[in-house]
Amino acid sequence: MIKPFTEDDLVRFIYDEINENERLDLNESLQSNIHLRASLEQINKAKSLLEGFILKAPKDVISRILYASKNFHSA
């Protein structure tokens, strides 16, 4: 019997966060389920787009974080 997989399962698959049994089951499901394959392709595309972003904090924000970090005293 083929287990139903969720988008969360697909994300875990993409990031190699599933065990070998899950991987085998998911690969089997991908062979026979066109909708699951389409979802996997969409998630892979989103992952690729996100990897292209470079986020930079403004210098004043970084300065405030560093100042707070240097002046932080744990109780």
C-alpha positions in Angstrom: 0.0 0.0 0.0 1.3 3.4 -1.0 1.3 6.0 1.9 -0.2 9.5 1.1 2.5 12.2 1.3 2.1 15.8 2.3 4.0 18.9 1.1 5.9 18.8 4.4 7.1 15.3 3.5 8.3 16.6 0.1 10.2 19.5 1.8 11.8 17.0 4.1 12.7 14.9 1.1 14.3 17.8 -0.8 16.4 18.7 2.3 17.3 15.0 2.9 15.6 14.9 6.2 13.7 11.6 5.8 14.8 8.1 6.6 15.6 5.4 4.0 12.2 3.7 4.3 10.3 7.0 3.8 12.6 7.8 0.8 11.8 4.4 -0.8 8.1 4.9 -0.3 8.1 8.4 -1.5 10.1 7.5 -4.7 7.6 4.8 -5.3 4.7 7.2 -4.9 6.5 9.7 -7.2 6.6 7.1 -9.9 2.8 6.7 -10.0 1.4 10.0 -8.8 1.6 12.9 -11.3 0.2 15.3 -8.8 2.8 14.5 -6.2 5.5 14.9 -8.9 4.1 18.3 -9.8 4.1 19.4 -6.2 7.7 18.3 -5.8 8.7 20.3 -8.9 7.0 23.4 -7.5 8.7 23.0 -4.2 12.1 22.5 -5.9 11.5 25.6 -8.0 10.6 27.7 -4.9 13.7 26.4 -3.1 15.9 27.4 -6.1 14.3 30.9 -6.1 14.8 31.3 -2.4 18.5 30.3 -2.7 19.0 33.2 -5.1 18.0 35.8 -2.5 20.7 37.7 -0.7 19.4 39.4 2.4 21.3 42.2 4.0 20.5 44.1 7.1 21.0 47.9 7.2 24.3 48.9 8.8 22.6 50.7 11.6 20.7 47.5 12.5 23.8 45.5 12.6 25.5 48.1 14.7 22.7 48.1 17.2 22.8 44.3 17.4 26.5 44.2 17.9 26.3 47.0 20.6 23.5 45.1 22.4 25.5 41.8 22.2 28.7 43.4 23.6 26.8 45.1 26.4 24.6 42.2 27.4 25.1 40.9 30.9 23.4 37.7 31.9 21.8 37.7 35.3 
